[in-house]
Amino acid sequence: MPELSVSEVAVAGGTSEEKVEELTRVGVISPQNGGGYRPSDVRRVRLTLALATSGVPFEAVGEAIQDGRISFDFIDELAPNPIPLLPETQTELVERLGLSDELARGLGTILGTCSLPPDQQVRTDHAELFELVAAAKAAGADDDLVIRVVRVTAESLRHIIDAQRDFIDVSLLEPAAAAGATPSEMLTVTAPTRRRYRELGRRSVELLFDRFVDESTFQQVVELMESELGEHRVAGGTEPAIAFIDLSGYTRLAEEAGDAEAAAQATRFIAAVEAAASETGGRLVKVLGDGVMMHFGDSDSAIRAAIGVLSRVQRQGLPAARAGINSGPMVRRDGDYFGSVVNVAARAADYARAHEILVTQDVMDSWTGGDSIYFRSIGAVALKNVSRRVELFQVMPAEG
């Protein structure tokens, strides 16, 4: 690994050469045999500079290292390759890329850099994200849509990182603390395993991202092909059905009660879904955040399963559930289902209110379960990402 000069450490660490030399003098960083510094020393510099902003002097950090009270050795294992600063400032970056001040501020609210001084050096990842946004703009993307995508991505990733951090706390840090390790020892001892877990987590995110993008793209392709070729389908027998069921208050629950309680209630919800599927011959296809996608051989089974899930959810005191059901031919791939039938069912569930089951005309027309329920029309409604208005019907229990 190439060694860095004093000036390179200073630029990457966002400080002066004089301060790098001072940090060397007090023992925070040390030159290698070749006289240069390790890339990981940039993290040591930035960490010490950050501590200094809260009033901890360089000398105190150096003395604690020399006395063995703290150690930065975990950095070499956990984070050997720093995210360095560039010579370029925020102002220069925005001007170079031709981004508007409004767009730059919007990105700053997401990255937490709203208070970054105009003459402050920017991190390499900061600059690259701005460059990606500029590339999207050059391809014709709208500013508001770009900000929306970046914000949703950032919020989702922060949630993922929070879950991974909880995993690290429970599986590594808490046992180390219980064994009597000091804070410094906890960082050093757990660093190799933490790094391994981090790489596993990173790869899982990449795999899931690619998989879900592929699913979304395939869904779009299937819907477009169906619009052109659907009339050539050969009529079959009983049409299969798709049901989407979700907990309408799950997001608020996670915010108010915390992820642990939300996860516990999600587990109970899935158990209710699997019980209803077992009773009706349905199949749980996949879990989608606060909801599920289920497949049935016929519409009657889908309706009965949805009624069963909503009833169980209510009895168990879970957040109110809602459902959308559609039937018809659909494309199957890798155990999943795609096409316009699936999309309409998902959007009907999104449109439904708490405790409500909404079905399409095809589902209502195929009902053979007698007068145990009836259907109340709510009219033709506009559903997100559905080109035509769809007539929906609310499943109602028979009176008496």
Secondary structure, DSSP 8 states (H G I E B T S, - for coil): ---B-HHHHHHHHTS-HHHHHHHHHTTSS---TTS-B-TTHHHHHHHHHHHHTTT--HHHHHHHHHHTS---THHHHH--S---EEEEEHHHHHHHHT--HHHHHHHHHHHT-TT--TTSEEEHHHHHHHHHHHHHHHTT--HHHHHHHHHHHHHHHHHHHHHHHHHHIIIIIHHHHHTT--HHHHHHHHHHHHHHHHHHHHHHHHHHHHHHHHHHHHHHHHHHHHHHHGGG----SS--EEEEEEETTHHHHHHHH-HHHHHHHHHHHHHHHHHHHHHHT-EEEEEETTEEEEEESSHHHHHHHHHHHHHHHHHTT---EEEEEEES--EEETTEEESHHHHHHHHHHHH--TT-EEEEHHHHHT--SGGGEEEEEEEEE--TT-SS-EEEEEEEE---
